[in-house]
Amino acid sequence: MLATVRKVILQADPEIIEEWKYMGTPRWSRDGTICIGNAHKDKVKLTFAHGAGLPDPDKLFNNGLGGKEWRAIDLFEGDRVNERALKKLILAAAAHNRAELKRKKPATARASRPKARKK
C-alpha cells in the first residue's frame, strides 16, 4: 500500500522531495511539508501538514477531521487508492505551501530594504 502511495505522490509533481525521517518515516515536501506516511500494523496513514486548509472534494480525508491544521487519510488493506483524487490533493498541498512562502516573503524583503535618507 505504501509503495502505491509513494508512486502516486512522486508522479503528481516531479519537484516533490522525498526524505526518510523520524526513524524511517517517509516525508514528502515542496516548499514545506506536504505529508508524511506511516505504516501501521493494519493501515497506512498519510498525514497532511496543512490538510485543514486544503480542498477535499473527493472526501479522501477520513481522520483528524476535527483538528485545526492536520488531516489524515487512513488506508486499510484491500482499500483502493483513488490515484486521481490523491494527485489533486498533493498538488493542492504543494500550491498551499508555495502560497504561504510567497505570503511570508514580502515581510523578509521589507526588513532587508535600506532605509530612506532624510533630507
C-alpha positions as a Markdown table, in Angstrom:
| # | Residue | x | y | z |
|---|---|---|---|---|
| 1 | Met | 0.0 | 0.0 | 0.0 |
| 2 | Leu | 2.8 | 2.5 | 0.9 |
| 3 | Ala | 4.6 | 1.7 | -2.3 |
| 4 | Thr | 1.5 | 2.6 | -4.3 |
| 5 | Val | 1.0 | 5.8 | -2.4 |
| 6 | Arg | 4.7 | 6.7 | -2.9 |
| 7 | Lys | 4.4 | 6.2 | -6.6 |
| 8 | Val | 1.3 | 8.4 | -6.9 |
| 9 | Ile | 2.8 | 11.2 | -4.8 |
| 10 | Leu | 6.1 | 11.3 | -6.8 |
| 11 | Gln | 4.2 | 11.2 | -10.1 |
| 12 | Ala | 2.0 | 14.1 | -9.0 |
| 13 | Asp | 4.8 | 16.6 | -9.2 |
| 14 | Pro | 8.4 | 16.0 | -10.2 |
| 15 | Glu | 9.6 | 18.8 | -7.9 |
| 16 | Ile | 8.5 | 16.9 | -4.8 |
| 17 | Ile | 11.3 | 15.8 | -2.5 |
| 18 | Glu | 11.1 | 12.5 | -0.7 |
| 19 | Glu | 13.1 | 12.1 | 2.6 |
| 20 | Trp | 13.1 | 9.3 | 5.1 |
| 21 | Lys | 13.0 | 10.8 | 8.6 |
| 22 | Tyr | 11.8 | 10.2 | 12.1 |
| 23 | Met | 13.1 | 6.6 | 12.4 |
| 24 | Gly | 12.1 | 5.5 | 8.9 |
| 25 | Thr | 9.0 | 7.7 | 8.2 |
| 26 | Pro | 8.8 | 9.0 | 4.6 |
| 27 | Arg | 8.2 | 12.7 | 4.3 |
| 28 | Trp | 7.3 | 14.4 | 1.1 |
| 29 | Ser | 7.8 | 18.1 | 0.6 |
| 30 | Arg | 7.8 | 21.0 | -1.8 |
| 31 | Asp | 8.4 | 24.5 | -0.3 |
| 32 | Gly | 7.3 | 22.8 | 3.0 |
| 33 | Thr | 5.9 | 19.6 | 4.2 |
| 34 | Ile | 3.1 | 18.1 | 2.1 |
| 35 | Cys | 2.6 | 14.9 | 4.0 |
| 36 | Ile | 4.2 | 12.1 | 5.9 |
| 37 | Gly | 3.4 | 8.4 | 5.7 |
| 38 | Asn | 3.3 | 5.9 | 8.5 |
| 39 | Ala | 2.9 | 2.1 | 8.0 |
| 40 | His | 0.9 | 0.6 | 10.9 |
| 41 | Lys | 0.0 | -3.0 | 11.6 |
| 42 | Asp | -3.4 | -2.6 | 10.0 |
| 43 | Lys | -3.2 | 0.5 | 7.8 |
| 44 | Val | -1.1 | 3.1 | 6.1 |
| 45 | Lys | -1.7 | 6.7 | 7.4 |
| 46 | Leu | -0.9 | 9.7 | 5.2 |
| 47 | Thr | -0.9 | 12.8 | 7.4 |
| 48 | Phe | -1.1 | 16.2 | 5.6 |
| 49 | Ala | 0.6 | 19.0 | 7.4 |
| 50 | His | -1.9 | 21.7 | 6.3 |
| 51 | Gly | -4.8 | 19.4 | 5.4 |
| 52 | Ala | -7.4 | 21.5 | 7.2 |
| 53 | Gly | -6.8 | 24.3 | 4.6 |
| 54 | Leu | -7.0 | 22.1 | 1.6 |
| 55 | Pro | -10.0 | 21.4 | -0.6 |
| 56 | Asp | -11.1 | 17.8 | -0.4 |
| 57 | Pro | -14.0 | 17.4 | -2.9 |
| 58 | Asp | -13.4 | 13.6 | -3.2 |
| 59 | Lys | -13.6 | 13.2 | 0.6 |
| 60 | Leu | -10.2 | 11.4 | 0.9 |
| 61 | Phe | -9.6 | 12.7 | 4.4 |
| 62 | Asn | -11.0 | 10.3 | 7.0 |
| 63 | Asn | -9.1 | 11.0 | 10.1 |
| 64 | Gly | -8.2 | 14.1 | 12.1 |
| 65 | Leu | -11.2 | 15.9 | 10.8 |
| 66 | Gly | -11.7 | 18.0 | 14.0 |
| 67 | Gly | -8.2 | 19.4 | 14.0 |
| 68 | Lys | -7.2 | 23.0 | 13.1 |
| 69 | Glu | -4.2 | 22.1 | 10.9 |
| 70 | Trp | -3.6 | 18.4 | 10.2 |
| 71 | Arg | -5.8 | 15.9 | 8.3 |
| 72 | Ala | -5.1 | 12.3 | 7.5 |
| 73 | Ile | -6.0 | 9.5 | 5.2 |
| 74 | Asp | -6.1 | 6.0 | 6.7 |
| 75 | Leu | -5.8 | 3.3 | 4.0 |
| 76 | Phe | -6.5 | -0.2 | 5.1 |
| 77 | Glu | -5.6 | -3.5 | 3.4 |
| 78 | Gly | -7.9 | -4.0 | 0.5 |
| 79 | Asp | -8.7 | -0.3 | 0.1 |
| 80 | Arg | -8.4 | 1.0 | -3.5 |
| 81 | Val | -6.3 | 4.2 | -3.8 |
| 82 | Asn | -8.1 | 6.9 | -5.8 |
| 83 | Glu | -5.0 | 8.0 | -7.6 |
| 84 | Arg | -6.6 | 10.9 | -9.5 |
| 85 | Ala | -8.0 | 12.4 | -6.3 |
| 86 | Leu | -4.8 | 11.8 | -4.3 |
| 87 | Lys | -2.8 | 13.6 | -7.0 |
| 88 | Lys | -5.2 | 16.5 | -6.9 |
| 89 | Leu | -4.8 | 16.7 | -3.1 |
| 90 | Ile | -0.9 | 16.5 | -3.4 |
| 91 | Leu | -0.9 | 19.3 | -5.9 |
| 92 | Ala | -3.2 | 21.4 | -3.7 |
| 93 | Ala | -0.9 | 20.9 | -0.8 |
| 94 | Ala | 2.2 | 22.0 | -2.8 |
| 95 | Ala | 0.3 | 25.0 | -4.0 |
| 96 | His | -0.7 | 25.9 | -0.4 |
| 97 | Asn | 3.0 | 25.7 | 0.6 |
| 98 | Arg | 4.0 | 28.0 | -2.3 |
| 99 | Ala | 1.3 | 30.5 | -1.4 |
| 100 | Glu | 2.4 | 30.5 | 2.2 |
| 101 | Leu | 6.0 | 31.0 | 1.1 |
| 102 | Lys | 5.0 | 34.0 | -1.1 |
| 103 | Arg | 2.9 | 35.4 | 1.6 |
| 104 | Lys | 5.8 | 35.4 | 4.1 |
| 105 | Lys | 8.4 | 36.6 | 1.6 |
| 106 | Pro | 7.4 | 40.3 | 1.4 |
| 107 | Ala | 8.0 | 40.7 | 5.1 |
| 108 | Thr | 11.6 | 39.5 | 4.7 |
| 109 | Ala | 12.1 | 41.7 | 1.7 |
| 110 | Arg | 10.8 | 44.7 | 3.6 |
| 111 | Ala | 13.1 | 44.1 | 6.5 |
| 112 | Ser | 16.2 | 44.0 | 4.3 |
| 113 | Arg | 15.4 | 47.2 | 2.3 |
| 114 | Pro | 17.7 | 50.1 | 3.0 |
| 115 | Lys | 16.1 | 53.0 | 4.9 |
| 116 | Ala | 15.4 | 56.2 | 3.0 |
| 117 | Arg | 17.6 | 59.1 | 3.8 |
| 118 | Lys | 16.1 | 62.2 | 5.4 |
| 119 | Lys | 16.7 | 65.4 | 3.5 |
